[in-house]
Amino acid sequence: MSVSHKQRFFIISDPQIGNTAQEVSMKKKMEKILKVSQGNETLIIPGDLTDHGVANVKNPLINFLCMCTPFRKSKGEDITQYKNELKILNNEYIRPLEIACKNTLMCVGNHDSQTQWWIGHNPVFSYVRKKHGDLVYVKKIDGIMVYCLSEYPTIKNVEWMEKHLRKHSMPFIVFFHYNLEGPFSDWWSDKEKLYLVSVIQKNKKRFAFIANGHWHVSQARFERDILCVNGAGSSPVQVDVELDKNGNLINVIYQVI
């Protein structure tokens, strides 16, 4: 079957601005993408955009709110010691990448969740909502549906995706922060994982891949018979999704670049 259309995706994750090692990795990944991008690719960044979820540290009210979490209070942590991670992320990384790529999609990760979420204050959450409308969302990109399930696929998030999948027959991609298997993968329950896997398996013929982060590696491997692409190491992962003339998925080609 001949290829009628190919859509290229770059996967990078865990910029984790505020963490020196991850900032070095992010800079390397950005430079590689800027070098090879032809302007029609889609960039996916699955979470941990910042290391501490910090934005405007000069605002006394925000400082107070961020210090009120039990986590910070118990540690006696002073948020004013951190730089404006969100501003650095946006100005030094996201803006150049948005110019280089046709689409840039992102979600939050556990590090972004450290500031005050339970009273409605979280600068990184607000940033993602402003970019994409919500923390859980779907985007149609050249005949491919891309589902963002936020930090991890809760039962509620996967139920929403499953209902949406019934409304169309297009190929689809799923992305979120936590990894499905491997180190640090026990942050979400096996019940949640099994439900996600079951929904993907039901739609296997049109499923392309999962993009995730959390585990600081760059790789593409099969987990529970599902292609999982992680771009949280020092290299981006490039994924080409090939469709036939009818818009059906026929091939997925991936490589660490």
Stockholm file with secondary structure:
# STOCKHOLM 1.0

chainA/1-257         MSVSHKQRFFIISDPQIGNTAQEVSMKKKMEKILKVSQGNETLIIPGDLTDHGVANVKNPLINFLCMCTPFRKSKGEDITQYKNELKILNNEYIRPLEIACKNTLMCVGNHDSQTQWWIGHNPVFSYVRKKHGDLVYVKKIDGIMVYCLSEYPTIKNVEWMEKHLRKHSMPFIVFFHYNLEGPFSDWWSDKEKLYLVSVIQKNKKRFAFIANGHWHVSQARFERDILCVNGAGSSPVQVDVELDKNGNLINVIYQVI
#=GR chainA/1-257 SS CCCCEEEEEEECCCCCBTCHHHHHHHHHHHHHHHHHCCSCCEEEEESCCBSSCCCCTTCHHHHHHHHTSHHHHHHTCCGGGSCCHHHHIIIIIIHHHHHHSSEEEEECCTGGGGSCCTTSCCHHHHHHHHHHSSSSEEEEETTEEEEECTTSCCHHHHHHHHHHHTTCCCCEEEECSSCSSSTTCTTSCHHHHHHHHHHHHHTGGGEEEEEECSSSCEEEEEETTEEEEEECSSSCEEEEEEECTTSCEEEEEEEEC
#=GC SS_cons         CCCCEEEEEEECCCCCBTCHHHHHHHHHHHHHHHHHCCSCCEEEEESCCBSSCCCCTTCHHHHHHHHTSHHHHHHTCCGGGSCCHHHHIIIIIIHHHHHHSSEEEEECCTGGGGSCCTTSCCHHHHHHHHHHSSSSEEEEETTEEEEECTTSCCHHHHHHHHHHHTTCCCCEEEECSSCSSSTTCTTSCHHHHHHHHHHHHHTGGGEEEEEECSSSCEEEEEETTEEEEEECSSSCEEEEEEECTTSCEEEEEEEEC
//
